[in-house]
Amino acid sequence: MLLASTTMFAAGHQQPAGSSSLRTGLYFSKDGKLNINIENNLNKMTKVQIIDSRNQVVFQKNNKYNSRLSKLKVDVNSLPDGAYTVQISNGKDTVAQNVQLETPKQERFLVVGK
């Protein structure tokens, strides 16, 4: 099981609030999957990438559906601990969120026999 934290920032254009054609939300489920919700107000494909701290793409998926709302589940259990960036783009706007993956430390218990 991985622990994770996220920070969100917009990349690309400086736009007035509410004018972006792309909105996203990330959350981690208990089973270690990264859930990505995408609201795309353009009738264009979205590209989702997960990039590691060495700027290597470790996951990429093109959402070819021209739906306004879409969801994606990504199993990140096989990724090593570290800092990642989740980048989502629809060709006009790009949203990036920083994610930190950490394996929780195991606690040791002392059991005294009778």
C-alpha positions as CSV (number, residue, x, y, z in Angstrom):
1,M,0.0,0.0,0.0
2,L,1.3,3.5,-0.9
3,L,0.7,6.8,0.9
4,A,0.4,9.8,-1.4
5,S,0.1,13.5,-1.3
6,T,-0.8,15.9,-4.1
7,T,-0.3,19.5,-5.0
8,M,-2.0,21.1,-8.0
9,F,-0.8,23.8,-10.3
10,A,-1.8,25.0,-13.8
11,A,0.8,25.0,-16.5
12,G,0.7,27.1,-19.6
13,H,-1.5,30.1,-20.0
14,Q,-2.5,32.6,-17.3
15,Q,-6.2,32.7,-17.5
16,P,-9.0,34.4,-15.6
17,A,-10.7,32.1,-13.1
18,G,-13.3,29.9,-14.7
19,S,-12.0,30.3,-18.2
20,S,-10.0,27.1,-18.4
21,S,-11.3,24.4,-20.8
22,L,-9.9,21.6,-18.5
23,R,-10.5,20.8,-14.9
24,T,-9.2,17.7,-13.1
25,G,-9.3,16.0,-9.7
26,L,-7.1,13.3,-8.3
27,Y,-7.5,11.0,-5.4
28,F,-6.0,7.7,-4.2
29,S,-8.2,4.7,-3.3
30,K,-7.4,2.2,-0.6
31,D,-6.3,-0.4,-3.2
32,G,-3.4,1.9,-4.3
33,K,-5.0,3.1,-7.5
34,L,-4.8,6.7,-8.6
35,N,-8.2,7.9,-9.7
36,I,-8.2,10.8,-12.2
37,N,-11.4,12.7,-13.0
38,I,-11.4,15.0,-16.0
39,E,-13.8,17.6,-17.1
40,N,-12.9,18.7,-20.7
41,N,-15.0,21.5,-22.2
42,L,-13.4,21.1,-25.6
43,N,-14.4,18.5,-28.1
44,K,-10.8,17.1,-28.2
45,M,-8.9,14.2,-27.0
46,T,-7.1,14.5,-23.6
47,K,-3.7,13.1,-22.9
48,V,-2.7,11.9,-19.4
49,Q,0.9,11.4,-18.4
50,I,2.7,10.4,-15.2
51,I,6.2,11.8,-15.2
52,D,8.9,10.8,-12.7
53,S,11.5,13.1,-11.0
54,R,14.0,12.3,-13.9
55,N,11.4,13.7,-16.4
56,Q,10.7,10.2,-17.8
57,V,7.1,9.3,-18.8
58,V,6.2,6.2,-16.7
59,F,2.5,6.2,-17.8
60,Q,0.6,7.7,-20.8
61,K,-2.9,7.3,-22.0
62,N,-4.8,9.2,-24.7
63,N,-8.5,9.5,-23.9
64,K,-9.9,9.4,-27.4
65,Y,-13.5,9.8,-26.3
66,N,-15.0,13.2,-26.9
67,S,-17.0,13.2,-23.7
68,R,-17.0,16.1,-21.4
69,L,-16.5,14.0,-18.3
70,S,-14.2,11.0,-18.0
71,K,-12.5,8.9,-15.3
72,L,-9.3,7.0,-15.3
73,K,-7.9,4.5,-12.8
74,V,-4.2,4.0,-12.8
75,D,-2.4,1.3,-10.7
76,V,0.6,3.0,-9.2
77,N,1.6,0.1,-6.8
78,S,4.5,-0.9,-9.1
79,L,6.0,2.6,-9.2
80,P,8.9,3.2,-6.8
81,D,8.6,5.7,-4.0
82,G,9.3,9.3,-5.1
83,A,8.0,12.5,-6.6
84,Y,5.8,12.4,-9.8
85,T,3.9,14.8,-11.9
86,V,0.5,14.0,-13.3
87,Q,0.0,16.1,-16.4
88,I,-3.3,16.3,-18.3
89,S,-3.7,18.2,-21.6
90,N,-6.4,18.7,-24.1
91,G,-4.3,20.6,-26.7
92,K,-5.4,24.1,-25.4
93,D,-4.9,23.8,-21.6
94,T,-2.6,21.7,-19.4
95,V,-3.1,20.9,-15.8
96,A,-0.3,19.4,-13.7
97,Q,-0.4,18.0,-10.2
98,N,2.5,16.9,-8.1
99,V,2.2,13.5,-6.4
100,Q,4.5,12.0,-3.7
101,L,4.4,8.2,-3.4
102,E,5.6,6.7,-0.1
103,T,5.5,3.2,1.2
104,P,4.3,3.3,4.9
105,K,6.8,2.1,7.4
106,Q,5.9,-1.2,9.1
107,E,5.4,-1.0,12.8
108,R,7.0,-3.7,15.0
109,F,5.1,-5.0,18.0
110,L,6.7,-6.6,21.0
111,V,4.6,-9.5,22.4
112,V,5.6,-10.7,25.8
113,G,4.9,-14.4,26.4
114,K,3.4,-15.6,29.7
